[in-house]
Amino acid sequence: MTAFETLLQEARGLDLARVDDRFRLGELAEAMRRDHPAGDLFERLAIDLEADPGEVTEAWYVAMAFPPATRRPDLPWEIYLILRYHPERHELVSLAARHGWDQARVERELADRFATQLGRVAG
């Protein structure tokens, strides 16, 4: 079995309802992409896994944005998803984990930070 086939077998065994397994899917997708840089790799992987192609791409983005050391147990996937592009994402994930923030609270924090930045620019 090739390294690619081994990665694919592991991906097939994941439960995408679990946050850890979604992160693992993203890591596996990255490893596959490095070994096999086909433009439609994520789409093909989604078909094989009977998943939505967006789910595979999303898992890859989030896993690349949050290396293992920056992940916090017990946070829902949606929080990682919301923060994946934010420049302060690692700080915000730590705050969310420490204070038990839910998705709505994270969204309020982002809105508050954005409003503060706008105030500085306008001021």
N, C-alpha and C positions, 0 to 999 in steps of 0.2 A: 504494500500500500504506500502511495506517495505521501509526502508531507501535506499536500493539498487535500488529498482524500481523507487523511487523518483529521484535519481541521474541519472538513465538511461533516464527517461522522460526529464530531463533538457538537457542531452547530445543530445537527438534527436532534440531538438529545436534550437541547435546552428547552426550558419552560419560560416563554416570553412574558408570562404573567408575573414572574419574579424579577425584581430590580437587578439583582446580581447577575442573573442569566442574560438580561438585556445588555448590561455592560460587557459581559463575556462575548455576546454576539458581535458587538462593536469591535472588540479586540480581535476576534477571529476574522471578521470582515477585513480589518486592516492587514492582518497577516496574509490572508488570501490575496488581497490587492497587491501587496509587495511581491508575492510569489507569482502572481498571474494577473498582470495589469490590463485586463480586458475592460473596455469602456462600459460594457453592460454587465459587469460582474455582480453588482448588487441586485440587479433585476433578475439575473439567473439564479442567484442564491435565494432570493425571495420566492421564486417559482418552486425551487427544490424544497424549501421549508414550508411551502403553502402559507406564506406571510405576505403582507402588503409590502411592495418595494420601498415605500416611504418609511416603513418600520425598520428596515435594514439600514437605510441611509441615516435615519435618525439615531439608531443605536451606534453607528459608526461615529457620527458627529459628537454625540454625548460622551462616548468612551474616550475619544481623542481630546475632548475639552476637559475631562476630569480623570487624570491618571489615578491609579489605585490609591495612592497616599492622600488624595484630596477628597475621596468619597467618604460619606458618613453613613453608618448603618441606620436603618429605620426611616430614611427620608424617601418619600414617594418619587417615582420616576418623573412625574410632572414637574417637580421643582428643578430637577437637573435639566429637563427639557427647556423650561423657561429661561434658565440662566446660562445655557450653553454658549451663547455669543457674548455675554456680558463681561467687560474687562475685569470686574471685581467678583467674578463668579465664585472663586474659591473662598473668599472672605464671606460672601453671602451664604454659601452652603454651610460654612462653619456656624454662622449666626443662626441660620434656620435650625440646624441640628441642636445647638446649645439651648435655644429658646423654644423649641417645639413648634416652630412656625408651620402653618399649613400653606397650601398654594395661594389662597387669598391674601394671607399676611405677606408672603414673598412679593406678590404683585403690588401690594400697597407700598412696600419698602422700595421697590423699583420706581414706582410713580413718585414717591417722595424725593428720592435721589435725583430723578430727572427734573422735577420742579425746582429743586435747590440749584442744580446746574444751570437751568434756564434763568433763574433769578440772578445768578452771578454774571451770566453773559449780558443780560439786559441791564443790570445795575451799573 
